[in-house]
Amino acid sequence: MATVLITGGTGLVGKRLTEILVSKGYEVIIVTRKIPLSAQKNIQYALWNVEAGQIDSNAIKKSDYIIHLAGAGVADKRWTVKRKKEIVDSRIKSCELLVNALRTNENKIKAVISASAIGWYGPDPSTHENGFDENDVPENDFLGNTCKLWEESIQPTTLLGKRLVILRTGIVLSKFGGALKEFLTPLKFGIAAILGNGKQKISWIDIDDLCAIYINAIENNNWHGSYNAVAPSPVSNKQLTLALAKKLRGKFFIPIYVPGFVLNFILGDMSIEVLKSCTVSAEKIKHAGYNFLYPTLESSLDHLLKK
């Protein structure tokens, strides 16, 4: 089987994707700043340092595909000026490092599959019907500009003869962390915390669907360009919160609305994104032949929260 080099392989998506790739017989090389002491079958580790512009050239030479997930977590810290720069630089510099490595090393890389995000899109317009599609222009705000720079930074791989697929990823639902963990935390105390008025649309995706999409992007040579990696059934914040509450607590919970000004006080600029309604279309990826494992919120929660 082929060898897949993964950046960001120790993150939420990277860990699950590595598990699935290995189970399918792929060899995986994870580039990291620190190689772990324990080894796992069919998983190798190689060093890279984005700030220093260094990556193990042998890892590039050995690999058939690159999956690029690395980037500072958008929701990990408050958006200070310094943090915003870290978010942007981590994406641009890592893309530039990969492009330069492909340009300066002999390699057999067939395709580069790069993460992006639905932060590319702005809030839903009043006339919105079918959701944002891949032809819509980026929003002129922090996340929109970040995604634009991110995607532009990896585009030169196409000039090197590599097939490039960019996956604009929605809110990832996983039982191991990420957004779902934040929704679940107040439910431990019987509180269903609805953010703002709760009407804002969330374009989400089950982590196993996202991983399957990455693998489809490797295996399907007809995939080129940008795709929205979102489930075909976006839901409101209120729908998601109450569905989780009923799944975990039955009737024993109290819905509480968290006002926007409280979120602004806690989150700062990030509150804009939490309260933004963003309906994103999955039509292109469906037409490309991908069949969702968990197309509805109910099916995803059944999968993620099963005991």
C-alpha positions in Angstrom: 0.0 0.0 0.0 1.0 3.7 -0.3 2.8 5.8 2.2 1.0 8.9 3.5 2.9 11.7 5.2 0.7 13.6 7.7 1.3 17.0 9.2 -0.7 17.6 12.4 -0.9 13.9 12.9 -0.9 14.2 16.7 -4.1 16.3 16.7 -7.7 15.3 17.0 -8.3 14.6 13.3 -4.8 13.4 12.7 -4.9 10.7 15.3 -8.2 9.2 14.1 -7.1 9.5 10.4 -3.9 7.6 11.2 -5.8 4.8 12.9 -8.1 4.4 9.9 -5.3 4.6 7.3 -3.3 2.0 9.2 -6.4 -0.3 9.5 -6.7 -0.1 5.7 -3.1 -1.1 5.2 -1.4 2.3 4.5 2.0 3.2 5.9 1.9 6.5 7.7 4.7 9.0 8.4 3.8 11.6 11.0 6.0 14.7 10.9 6.5 16.2 14.4 8.8 18.4 16.4 9.4 15.6 18.9 9.6 11.9 18.0 7.8 9.7 20.6 9.8 6.9 22.3 7.3 4.2 21.6 6.8 2.9 18.1 3.6 1.6 16.5 3.2 -0.8 13.6 3.0 0.8 10.2 3.6 4.3 11.7 6.9 6.2 11.4 7.8 9.6 12.7 10.0 12.2 11.2 11.2 15.6 12.4 10.1 19.0 11.1 10.4 22.5 12.5 8.1 25.0 10.8 9.7 28.1 12.4 13.2 27.0 11.3 11.9 25.9 7.9 13.2 22.3 8.3 11.7 19.0 7.4 13.2 15.5 7.0 13.8 15.1 3.3 13.7 11.3 3.5 10.1 11.5 4.8 9.2 13.4 1.6 11.1 11.0 -0.6 9.4 7.9 0.9 5.9 9.2 0.7 3.2 8.9 -2.0 0.8 11.4 -0.6 0.8 14.3 1.8 -2.1 15.2 4.1 -1.6 18.6 5.5 -3.5 19.2 8.8 -1.1 21.3 10.8 -2.0 24.7 12.1 -2.5 26.5 15.5 -5.9 25.7 16.9 -8.3 28.5 16.1 -10.5 28.1 19.2 -7.7 27.1 21.6 -7.0 30.6 23.0 -8.5 34.1 23.0 -7.8 36.0 19.8 -5.2 38.5 20.9 -3.2 40.2 18.2 -0.3 37.8 19.0 -2.6 34.8 18.8 -4.1 35.8 15.4 -0.6 36.1 14.0 0.3 32.6 15.4 -2.8 31.2 13.7 -2.0 32.8 10.3 1.8 32.1 10.4 1.4 28.5 11.4 -0.6 27.9 8.3 1.3 29.9 5.8 4.7 28.9 7.0 3.9 25.2 7.1 2.4 25.3 3.6 5.5 27.2 2.3 7.8 24.6 4.0 6.0 21.7 2.2 6.0 23.5 -1.2 9.8 24.2 -0.8 10.4 20.6 0.2 8.6 19.3 -2.9 10.5 21.8 -5.1 13.9 20.9 -3.8 13.7 17.1 -3.2 13.2 14.3 -5.6 9.9 12.8 -4.7 7.0 10.6 -5.9 4.2 12.6 -4.3 1.0 12.0 -6.3 -1.3 14.4 -4.5 -1.5 16.9 -1.6 -4.6 17.0 0.5 -4.8 20.1 2.5 -7.1 21.3 5.3 -8.9 24.6 5.1 -12.0 25.7 6.9 -15.5 27.0 6.3 -14.3 30.1 8.0 -13.7 31.0 4.4 -17.4 31.9 4.3 -19.2 34.8 6.0 -22.5 34.9 7.8 -25.6 33.7 5.9 -27.1 36.4 3.8 -30.9 37.1 4.1 -31.5 35.6 0.7 -29.6 32.4 1.4 -31.3 29.3 0.0 -28.8 26.5 -0.7 -25.9 27.4 1.4 -22.4 28.6 0.5 -20.7 26.6 -2.2 -17.0 26.4 -3.3 -17.4 29.2 -5.8 -18.2 31.8 -3.2 -15.5 34.3 -2.4 -13.9 34.5 1.0 -15.3 36.8 3.6 -13.3 39.9 4.4 -12.8 39.2 8.0 -10.1 37.4 10.1 -11.1 33.8 9.4 -11.9 34.6 5.8 -8.6 36.2 5.1 -6.8 33.5 7.0 -8.4 30.8 4.9 -7.6 32.7 1.7 -3.9 33.0 2.7 -3.9 29.4 3.8 -5.2 28.1 0.5 -3.0 30.4 -1.6 0.1 29.2 0.3 -0.5 25.5 -0.7 -1.6 26.3 -4.3 2.0 26.3 -5.7 2.1 22.5 -5.4 0.0 22.4 -8.6 2.8 24.1 -10.4 5.0 21.2 -9.4 2.7 18.8 -11.0 0.9 17.6 -7.9 -2.9 17.0 -7.7 -4.2 19.3 -5.0 -7.4 18.9 -3.0 -8.4 21.4 -0.4 -11.1 20.4 2.2 -12.9 23.3 3.8 -13.9 21.7 7.0 -16.9 22.4 9.2 -17.3 21.9 12.9 -15.9 18.5 13.6 -17.8 16.3 16.0 -15.7 13.7 17.9 -16.1 12.0 21.3 -12.4 12.6 21.9 -12.4 16.4 22.0 -13.0 19.5 19.9 -16.4 21.2 19.6 -18.5 18.4 21.0 -16.5 18.4 24.3 -17.4 22.1 24.7 -21.1 21.4 24.2 -21.0 18.4 26.6 -19.3 20.2 29.5 -22.3 22.1 30.9 -24.5 19.0 30.4 -22.5 17.3 33.2 -24.3 19.7 35.5 -27.7 19.3 33.7 -27.4 22.6 31.8 -28.1 22.8 28.1 -26.3 26.0 27.2 -27.8 27.6 24.1 -25.5 30.3 22.7 -27.1 33.6 21.8 -30.6 33.1 20.4 -29.6 29.6 19.3 -30.8 30.1 15.7 -27.4 30.3 14.1 -26.7 27.5 11.7 -23.8 25.1 12.4 -22.3 23.3 9.4 -20.8 20.2 11.1 -19.2 16.9 10.2 -18.6 13.6 12.0 -14.9 12.9 12.4 -15.2 9.5 10.7 -16.8 11.1 7.7 -14.0 13.7 7.6 -11.4 11.0 7.7 -13.2 9.0 5.0 -13.2 12.1 2.8 -9.5 12.5 3.2 -9.0 8.9 2.2 -11.4 9.4 -0.8 -9.3 12.4 -1.8 -6.2 10.2 -1.9 -7.8 7.3 -3.8 -9.9 9.2 -6.3 -7.7 10.9 -9.0 -10.7 12.8 -10.2 -10.8 15.0 -7.1 -9.2 18.4 -7.7 -9.6 21.8 -6.1 -11.7 22.8 -3.1 -14.5 20.8 -1.5 -16.7 21.6 1.5 -16.2 18.9 4.1 -19.5 19.3 5.9 -22.5 17.0 6.5 -25.5 17.6 4.2 -27.8 18.5 7.1 -26.7 21.7 9.0 -28.5 22.3 12.3 -29.0 25.3 14.5 -27.1 25.8 17.7 -30.3 25.2 19.7 -31.1 21.9 17.8 -27.6 20.6 18.4 -27.6 21.5 22.1 -31.0 20.1 22.8 -30.3 16.9 20.8 -27.2 16.3 22.9 -29.1 17.1 26.1 -31.9 14.6 25.3 -29.4 12.0 24.2 -27.4 12.2 27.4 -29.9 13.4 30.1 -33.3 12.4 28.8 -35.7 15.0 30.3 -33.4 15.9 33.2 -31.8 19.1 31.9 -32.4 22.8 32.0 -32.1 24.9 28.8 -30.3 28.2 29.4 -29.7 30.9 26.8 -26.2 32.5 27.1 -26.6 36.1 25.9 -24.3 37.4 23.2 -22.7 40.1 25.5 -21.7 37.4 27.9 -20.0 35.4 25.2 -18.3 38.6 24.0 -17.0 39.2 27.5 -15.6 35.6 27.7 -14.4 35.0 24.2 -13.7 38.5 22.8 -13.6 38.6 19.0 -14.1 34.8 18.8 -17.7 35.3 19.9 -18.5 36.7 16.5 -17.8 33.2 15.0 -19.7 31.4 17.8 -22.8 33.5 17.1 -22.4 33.5 13.3 -24.9 31.5 11.2 -23.1 29.8 8.4 -24.9 27.3 6.1 -22.5 25.5 3.9 -23.4 23.2 1.0 -22.2 19.6 0.7 -23.5 19.2 -2.9 -20.1 19.2 -4.7 -18.6 16.5 -2.5 -21.8 14.4 -2.9 -21.7 14.8 -6.7 -18.0 13.7 -6.6 -19.3 10.4 -5.3 -18.9 10.6 -1.6 -21.6 8.8 0.4 -21.8 10.1 4.0 -21.6 7.5 6.8 -23.4 9.9 9.2 -25.5 12.4 7.1 -27.7 13.5 10.0 -27.0 14.8 13.4 -29.0 12.0 15.0 -26.9 9.3 13.2 -23.7 11.0 14.2 -24.6 11.4 17.8 -25.7 7.7 17.9 -22.3 6.8 16.6 -20.2 9.1 18.8 -22.1 8.6 22.1 -22.8 4.9 21.9 -21.6 3.1 25.0 
